[in-house]
Amino acid sequence: MIRINRELRELLVSVTVLILGFWIILTLTSGLVWDWNGWRVIEPQSYPPCEANMFLQFTCSTAWIGMVETIKIAILATFFGMILSLPMGLLSSRNLFPQYVTYPSRAVVSACRSLPSLIWAIIFVIIVGLGPTAGILAMTIYTVGYLGKMQYEAIEGMNSAPLEAANAMGLTKAEVSFWVVIPETANHLIAQMIFMFEYNVRSGTVIGIVGAGGIGYYINLYLKFLQYERVAAYLLIIFLVVLLIDLVSIYLRSFFTDESENTKPTWSGVFLPPKDDPPEVVNIRDRIDPVTGVKMGEDNQASNPQQS
């Protein structure tokens, strides 16, 4: 029998509850109780004709196409941003490089995050035109600025003992960076990358309004036609996807954190009172006298040698 660990079991339960709740709401508002016009966004488009299975017709809808494109933009922007921000984060760390190197590097990182991703999207739409390419470039630039700052703060907060040992061995800056700094801060770097992916998914739903691809394009389109019910449906779908990504990211971050299993809350703790651990029974022979530092059982035997 395959045994599922606790984190994966909680992920499966949470995702099942979330999808089941959405399906119930969708069923109730699709004609059973209330026929809401907003859910037409998950119906397949009339053109091109949908060739998917009957149960997968929603994959031809504008909501699915736009959301998948948004996630693709976020994945590529996070990947390229991580590759570019890591060297900038290393160069910006004051415990690795002198000030004449860290100050220009920090200026570049600050310039990348000085403008929000929406403004970067407008700039790249003007340069490269409409489409997801502008969205990828815009979010990559902002990821370099945002992620680079978190990275050099994590590197500056690491323990100085490994750096002192590496410098004593005569390693170069590149060797210290790749063989000491990155392994020591790997957990923080991966957790920051997962967080940045979540942020890019949420930000990617907005940049489409200016023509940079994603589900924001359809939101802007239906806003122009004053079809607010469909806009509300898009927002509910974005909310659902963000919750799902957040649940998956919690599971992924569990591999890089040192949280104890005994301190984690459980689903049963939401509905049932916590179980109190029974009081620990301590044998008097195992207790240590705070004055003498000797076990009390040994002290009694030493004072009464004929008792044994």
C-alpha positions as CSV (number, residue, x, y, z in Angstrom):
1,M,0.0,0.0,0.0
2,I,1.4,3.4,-1.0
3,R,1.7,5.7,2.0
4,I,1.1,9.4,1.2
5,N,3.0,11.9,3.4
6,R,1.3,14.5,5.4
7,E,2.0,17.5,3.1
8,L,0.8,15.7,0.0
9,R,-2.3,14.5,1.8
10,E,-3.2,18.0,2.9
11,L,-2.6,19.3,-0.6
12,L,-4.9,16.7,-2.1
13,V,-7.6,17.4,0.5
14,S,-7.4,21.2,0.0
15,V,-7.5,21.0,-3.8
16,T,-10.4,18.6,-3.7
17,V,-12.4,20.8,-1.3
18,L,-11.7,23.9,-3.4
19,I,-12.6,22.3,-6.8
20,L,-15.7,20.6,-5.3
21,G,-16.9,24.0,-3.9
22,F,-16.4,25.7,-7.2
23,W,-18.2,22.9,-9.0
24,I,-21.2,23.2,-6.6
25,I,-21.3,27.0,-7.1
26,L,-21.1,26.5,-10.9
27,T,-23.9,24.0,-10.9
28,L,-26.2,26.2,-8.8
29,T,-25.6,29.3,-10.9
30,S,-25.9,27.5,-14.3
31,G,-29.6,27.0,-14.3
32,L,-30.3,24.9,-11.2
33,V,-31.1,27.8,-9.0
34,W,-30.0,30.9,-11.0
35,D,-29.0,31.1,-14.6
36,W,-26.0,33.5,-14.5
37,N,-24.8,34.7,-17.9
38,G,-21.2,35.1,-16.7
39,W,-20.3,31.5,-17.0
40,R,-20.5,31.7,-20.8
41,V,-16.8,32.5,-20.6
42,I,-16.1,28.8,-19.9
43,E,-18.1,27.7,-22.9
44,P,-16.1,26.7,-26.1
45,Q,-15.7,29.3,-28.8
46,S,-17.7,29.0,-31.9
47,Y,-14.7,29.5,-34.1
48,P,-12.4,27.7,-34.5
49,P,-14.5,24.6,-33.8
50,C,-13.5,22.7,-30.7
51,E,-12.2,19.2,-31.3
52,A,-11.8,18.3,-27.6
53,N,-13.7,15.6,-25.8
54,M,-17.1,16.4,-24.4
55,F,-15.8,16.6,-20.9
56,L,-12.9,18.8,-22.0
57,Q,-14.9,21.4,-24.0
58,F,-13.9,24.1,-21.5
59,T,-10.3,23.9,-22.8
60,C,-11.6,25.8,-25.9
61,S,-13.1,28.6,-23.9
62,T,-11.6,32.1,-23.6
63,A,-11.2,31.7,-19.8
64,W,-9.0,28.6,-20.2
65,I,-7.0,30.0,-23.1
66,G,-6.4,33.3,-21.3
67,M,-5.5,31.7,-18.0
68,V,-3.1,29.2,-19.5
69,E,-1.4,32.0,-21.4
70,T,-1.1,34.0,-18.2
71,I,0.5,31.0,-16.4
72,K,2.9,30.5,-19.3
73,I,4.0,34.1,-19.2
74,A,4.6,33.9,-15.4
75,I,6.6,30.7,-15.8
76,L,8.9,32.1,-18.5
77,A,9.2,35.5,-16.7
78,T,10.2,33.8,-13.4
79,F,12.7,31.5,-15.2
80,F,14.5,34.3,-17.1
81,G,14.2,36.6,-14.1
82,M,15.8,34.1,-11.8
83,I,18.7,33.5,-14.2
84,L,19.4,37.3,-14.5
85,S,18.7,38.3,-10.9
86,L,21.0,35.7,-9.3
87,P,24.3,37.3,-10.7
88,M,22.9,40.8,-9.7
89,G,22.1,39.5,-6.2
90,L,25.6,38.2,-5.8
91,L,27.2,41.4,-7.1
92,S,25.0,43.5,-4.8
93,S,26.0,41.6,-1.6
94,R,28.3,43.7,0.5
95,N,29.8,40.7,2.3
96,L,31.1,39.4,-1.1
97,F,32.2,42.4,-3.2
98,P,33.5,45.9,-2.4
99,Q,31.3,49.0,-2.6
100,Y,32.4,50.1,-6.0
101,V,30.8,46.9,-7.3
102,T,27.8,46.6,-5.1
103,Y,26.5,50.2,-5.6
104,P,26.2,50.1,-9.4
105,S,24.7,46.6,-9.2
106,R,22.1,47.8,-6.6
107,A,21.3,50.8,-8.8
108,V,20.5,48.5,-11.7
109,V,18.3,46.3,-9.4
110,S,16.5,49.4,-8.0
111,A,15.9,50.7,-11.5
112,C,14.3,47.4,-12.6
113,R,11.8,47.6,-9.8
114,S,11.2,51.3,-9.8
115,L,8.4,50.9,-12.3
116,P,5.6,48.5,-11.8
117,S,5.2,45.6,-14.3
118,L,2.2,47.3,-15.9
119,I,4.3,50.3,-16.9
120,W,7.0,48.0,-18.2
121,A,4.3,46.2,-20.2
122,I,3.2,49.5,-21.8
123,I,6.9,50.3,-22.7
124,F,7.5,46.9,-24.3
125,V,4.1,46.9,-26.1
126,I,5.3,50.1,-27.8
127,I,8.7,48.5,-28.6
128,V,7.8,44.9,-29.7
129,G,4.1,45.2,-30.3
130,L,1.0,43.5,-28.8
131,G,1.2,40.0,-27.6
132,P,2.6,37.8,-24.8
133,T,6.2,38.6,-25.8
134,A,5.8,42.1,-24.3
135,G,4.3,40.6,-21.2
136,I,7.3,38.2,-20.8
137,L,9.8,41.0,-21.2
138,A,8.0,43.3,-18.8
139,M,7.6,40.8,-16.0
140,T,11.2,39.6,-16.5
141,I,12.5,43.1,-15.9
142,Y,10.4,43.5,-12.8
143,T,11.4,40.1,-11.5
144,V,15.0,40.9,-11.8
145,G,14.5,44.0,-9.6
146,Y,12.2,42.4,-7.0
147,L,13.9,39.1,-6.8
148,G,17.4,40.6,-6.9
149,K,16.7,42.6,-3.8
150,M,15.4,39.6,-1.8
151,Q,18.4,37.6,-2.9
152,Y,21.2,40.0,-1.8
153,E,19.4,40.5,1.5
154,A,19.3,36.7,2.0
155,I,23.0,36.4,1.0
156,E,24.0,39.2,3.4
157,G,22.1,37.5,6.2
158,M,23.9,34.2,5.9
159,N,26.4,32.9,8.5
160,S,29.8,34.5,8.1
161,A,31.8,31.4,9.1
162,P,31.7,29.6,5.7
163,L,32.8,32.8,4.0
164,E,35.7,33.3,6.4
165,A,36.8,29.7,5.8
166,A,36.5,30.1,2.0
167,N,38.6,33.3,2.1
168,A,41.2,31.7,4.3
169,M,41.5,28.9,1.7
170,G,42.2,31.5,-1.0
171,L,39.1,30.9,-3.2
172,T,38.2,33.4,-5.8
173,K,35.0,35.4,-5.7
174,A,33.4,33.2,-8.3
175,E,34.3,30.0,-6.5
176,V,33.0,31.5,-3.2
177,S,29.7,32.4,-4.9
178,F,29.1,29.1,-6.7
179,W,30.5,26.7,-4.1
180,V,29.7,28.4,-0.8
181,V,27.1,31.1,-1.1
182,I,24.6,29.5,-3.4
183,P,24.5,26.1,-1.5
184,E,24.2,27.9,1.9
185,T,21.3,30.1,0.7
186,A,19.6,27.6,-1.7
187,N,16.5,27.1,0.5
188,H,15.9,30.8,0.6
189,L,16.5,31.3,-3.1
190,I,14.1,28.5,-4.1
191,A,11.4,29.8,-1.7
192,Q,11.8,33.3,-3.1
193,M,11.5,32.0,-6.7
194,I,8.2,30.2,-5.8
195,F,6.9,33.3,-4.2
196,M,7.9,35.3,-7.3
197,F,6.0,32.9,-9.5
198,E,2.9,33.5,-7.5
199,Y,3.3,37.2,-7.8
200,N,3.9,37.0,-11.6
201,V,0.6,35.0,-12.0
202,R,-1.3,37.7,-10.2
203,S,0.5,40.4,-12.1
204,G,0.1,38.7,-15.4
205,T,-3.7,39.0,-15.1
206,V,-3.3,42.8,-15.2
207,I,-0.8,43.4,-17.9
208,G,-3.1,41.9,-20.6
209,I,-5.3,45.0,-20.2
210,V,-2.6,47.0,-22.0
211,G,-2.2,44.3,-24.7
212,A,0.6,42.3,-23.2
213,G,-1.2,38.9,-23.4
214,G,-3.0,36.8,-20.9
215,I,-6.5,36.8,-19.5
216,G,-6.4,40.5,-19.0
217,Y,-6.9,41.0,-22.7
218,Y,-10.4,39.3,-22.4
219,I,-11.2,41.3,-19.3
220,N,-10.5,44.5,-21.1
221,L,-12.4,43.4,-24.1
222,Y,-15.6,42.6,-22.2
223,L,-15.2,45.8,-20.1
224,K,-15.4,47.8,-23.4
225,F,-18.7,46.0,-24.3
226,L,-20.1,46.6,-20.7
227,Q,-20.5,42.9,-20.1
228,Y,-19.7,43.0,-16.4
229,E,-21.1,39.5,-15.6
230,R,-18.4,37.9,-17.8
231,V,-15.8,40.2,-16.2
232,A,-16.9,39.0,-12.8
233,A,-16.6,35.4,-14.0
234,Y,-13.1,36.0,-15.1
235,L,-12.2,37.5,-11.7
236,L,-13.7,34.5,-9.9
237,I,-11.6,32.1,-12.1
238,I,-8.5,34.1,-11.4
239,F,-9.2,33.9,-7.7
240,L,-9.6,30.1,-8.0
241,V,-6.4,29.7,-9.9
242,V,-4.4,31.9,-7.4
243,L,-5.7,29.8,-4.5
244,L,-4.7,26.6,-6.3
245,I,-1.2,27.9,-7.0
246,D,-0.9,29.0,-3.4
247,L,-1.8,25.5,-2.1
248,V,0.8,24.0,-4.5
249,S,3.5,26.5,-3.4
250,I,2.8,25.6,0.2
251,Y,3.5,22.0,-0.6
252,L,6.6,22.8,-2.6
253,R,8.0,25.1,0.2
254,S,7.6,22.3,2.7
255,F,10.6,20.6,1.1
256,F,12.8,23.6,1.9
257,T,11.7,24.5,5.4
258,D,12.6,23.0,8.7
259,E,9.2,23.2,10.3
260,S,8.6,20.4,12.7
261,E,5.8,17.9,12.0
262,N,4.5,18.3,15.5
263,T,3.8,22.0,15.2
264,K,1.9,21.9,11.9
265,P,-1.8,22.4,12.1
266,T,-4.0,19.7,10.6
267,W,-7.5,19.5,9.0
268,S,-8.8,17.6,12.0
269,G,-7.7,20.4,14.2
270,V,-10.2,22.7,12.5
271,F,-13.2,20.6,13.5
272,L,-11.9,18.6,16.6
273,P,-10.3,19.9,19.8
274,P,-6.6,19.3,20.1
275,K,-5.5,16.3,22.0
276,D,-3.6,17.0,25.1
277,D,-0.5,14.9,25.6
278,P,-0.5,12.8,28.8
279,P,1.8,14.2,31.5
280,E,5.2,12.8,31.5
281,V,6.0,10.5,34.4
282,V,9.5,11.0,35.7
283,N,11.1,8.5,37.9
284,I,12.6,10.0,41.0
285,R,15.8,8.1,40.4
286,D,16.2,10.0,37.1
287,R,15.8,13.5,38.6
288,I,19.0,15.5,39.1
289,D,19.7,17.6,42.1
290,P,20.2,21.2,41.0
291,V,22.8,21.8,43.8
292,T,25.0,18.7,43.6
293,G,24.3,17.7,40.0
294,V,23.9,14.1,41.0
295,K,20.9,11.9,40.3
296,M,18.7,11.7,43.4
297,G,18.7,7.9,43.3
298,E,22.5,7.8,43.3
299,D,22.5,10.3,46.2
300,N,20.2,8.1,48.3
301,Q,22.3,5.1,47.6
302,A,25.5,7.0,48.6
303,S,24.0,8.1,51.9
304,N,22.6,4.6,52.7
305,P,25.2,2.1,51.5
306,Q,23.7,-0.7,53.6
307,Q,20.2,-0.3,52.0
308,S,21.3,-2.3,48.9
